Amino acid sequence: MDDGSRSADQSAAVLREMGGLGITDVCLTPHMRAAQVEAGPPASHAQAFEALRAVAPEIPRLHRGAEIMLDRPLPTDTDKVRGVSIAGTRYILVEFPRLVAAGAVGNALTRIRDSGFVAIVAHPERYSCCAPAAVERWRELGARMQLDATTLFRSSARGLRVRELLAFGLGDIIAGDNHGDSRTVAAGFKFLVAQDGTLQGRLLAVTNPRAILEDEPLEPVPPFRIKQSLIQRLRVLFEGDE
């Protein structure tokens, strides 16, 4: 969840809605650039977190992190990187410029692996270089893939790419990419269950996210091919969750 534009009370209302959907934990991941990691999260991030925690419901539980734009290498100081990781674990959420080359992604992920961290690549389906062969290579380098939950049922190029990754067993978790709006991981989970993909849904939305928070290895998600004939009908059904 990345919500830098709303008040603490507004964000707390969004969290209450999430709790009503059965969401138990939310990781707050405001955007940062790699160059900012050296200095640590801005003071405004801590202030916003404390303001939100003062009015937020008990459930979902809140965790801190950041979504790091890798427009340059991360610093070599592992304590600095740990300061922006997911809930203080070895997992770090990263993204790239949209026109990034597959080789550049591989180089960046190799550096993260060699520094002892596990990169979670946010929304890989947004990158035009995101072919299954490229993503398979990224995962061989130790990275894990975070797929957009609401993109699963979109009839777009991104939707096609994210479903292709799922069909090859190349996704590890799903996330709502919520910016103070109605998007949640629950939409993707419901969509997968409706497609008879309950096993994959639980691994993507429950088991593996929990493993990240506990700093444990993730379980592989078996390949799952979404029935294309149902995409449009289910997209209409779940569009209210976007």
N, C-alpha and C positions, 0 to 999 in steps of 0.2 A: 504494500500500500504506500503510495507516494502522494501525500496531500499537503502541499505547501501553500495552497491558496485559500483554504477555509479556516474558520475559527475553531478553537478547541471544542466548543459546544456542537458545532456542525459536524465535526469529525466524530465526536462521541455518538451522535445520532446515527451516523453511518455504521459505526461499530455495533451499536445495538441491533440494527437491522441484520448485520452479519451474524451476530449471536443467535438471532431468531432463525437463521438458515442452518444452524448447526455448526458454524465455524467456531473453532475453539481457540485458535491462535492466529495472530496477525503480525507479520514482520513489517516494520516501517522502513522503507528504503528510499529516502530522498536521493535525488540525483546529485552526483559529484563527478568531477573530472579527476583523472589520474594525478594531475599536477597538484590538486588540493590535498591528496592523501598525506603528503609529507607534513603538512601543518595540522592534520587531524580534522574531524568534522567541525564545521563552523559552530560558534557558540549558539547561533540561532536554532540549530538542530536540537541541542540539549534543552534549550528554553521551550521550544515547541513540544518536545516530548514530555517534559514535566507538566506543562499546562494541560496537555491532553490526558496524561495519567491521572491528574487531579479530578477530572470529570468523567473519565471513561468507565464503562461497566467492568465488572470483574472478568467476564467472559465476553468476547475473546481476550485471552492474555496478550499483552503487547511485548514485542521484542524489537530491538534496534538493529539496524544494519544500514546499508547504502547501496545504491546502484551506480557502479563506477564506469564512466565512459573511458574506455581505453584508447584515447587519442594519443597516448604516449605510454612508455613503460611505467609500471608501478615502482615506487621506491624500494630499495633493497632492505630497508629496515623492517623486519617482520613484525615488530611491535606496532609500527605505524599501520601496516596492513591489517593486523588483527583488530585494530581500533575501528575499522569500518567493515569488518566481516559480519556475517549473519549471526547475531546473538553471541558474539565472541568466539565462534567456532572456527574451524579451518576452512569453512565454505565462504566464498566471496562472490557476490553477484556482480556480473560485468556485462557491459554492452559495447557495441562498436558503431562507428559511423555506418550509415545504411549502405554505402557503396563500397564497403571494405572488401578486399580480395581474400579469398579463402586462405592463401598462404600467409597473409599478415595475421589472420586470426590464429592460425596454427602456431606461429612464432610467439605471439602473446601468451597463448595458453601453455606453451612449453615453459616459458619463464615463470608463470604462476605455479605450475607443477613443481619445477625445480626449486622454488622457494618454500615448498612444503604446504601450499594451499591447494584447495580444490575449487576451480572456477565453475560457477554456474552461469551458463550463457543465457541471458535474458532474451526472450522472444527471437530465437534464431530464424524463425520463418520470415522475419522482416528483411533479411539480407538476401539479395539476389543470388549470392554465391552459395546459398544454403541448399545444396543438393545432398541426397542421402550419402553419397560417397564422401563428401567433404565432412559432413557431420559425424560419420563413422570414424573418420580420421581424428576429429577433434576429441571424440570420446576415448579413442585409443591414447590420446595425450593426457587423459585423466579428467577432462572436463565433463560436466553434466549439463543436460539441456532442460531449460524451463520453458514450457510451451504456454502460449496464451490460452486460457480456458475458453474465452468467448470467441476466439478465432476458429476454434474447432468446427463451428457450424456456420461459418461465413462462406458465401459463394464468391470468393475472390482469389487472387493469386496467392495471397498469404494463407488463406484457408486451405487451398490445395496443397501448399507446401507443408503446413502443420499436420494435415491428415496423412501425407506421404511419410513424414517422419514417424508418426504413430504406427503406420502400416509396416515399417521396417524395424520397429522396436527401438527407436532412437530417442524417445522422450523419457525424462526421468521424473519431472514434477510438472504440475500445471499451476498457474497463478492468475489472479484476476486483473493485474495491472491497474488496480483501482487508484484513481486520482481524486477521491472524494465524491465519486459518482456511484452508480448502481452495479458496476462490474464486480463479480466475485468468482472465486473458485467453484462455488456451489453450482453455477450455471454449467461449467464444463463437466462436473461430476454427474449432474442430472442427465446431461446429454449422453454421456457414455453409458450410463445405466439404461437409458432408453434404447440404446443400440446393442444391448446385451453385452456390454463391456464393463460389468461391475468389478471384475478382478482388476482390470487396468485402471478403472476409476479410483479404486481404493489405494492402489499403489501410488498413483500420480497425485492424489489429493490428500491422502491420510498417512500412509506408511512412510513414504520417502520424505515428505515434509517434516514428519516427526523425527526421522533419523537425522535430518540436517540439524534440527534444534538440539538433538542429543549428541551431535558430533560423531555420528556413526556412519558406516558405509551404507550406500543406497542399494536397494534391491532392483535387479533388472525387471523391466516391464515387458511382458511378452508382446510380440507384434499383434496389432489389432487393426483390421481394415474396416473402416466405416462404410456402411451401405450407402452408395452415392444416390440411389433412388429416393432416400429419405431425407437427404440434406435440406432441400428447400422447405419441406413440411416442418421439420424439426427446427429449422432456423426461425421460422415464423413463431413456433411455439415458445422458443427461448429468447426471442429478440428482446423481450422486456428486461432480461438480465444483463444486457450490454451496458 
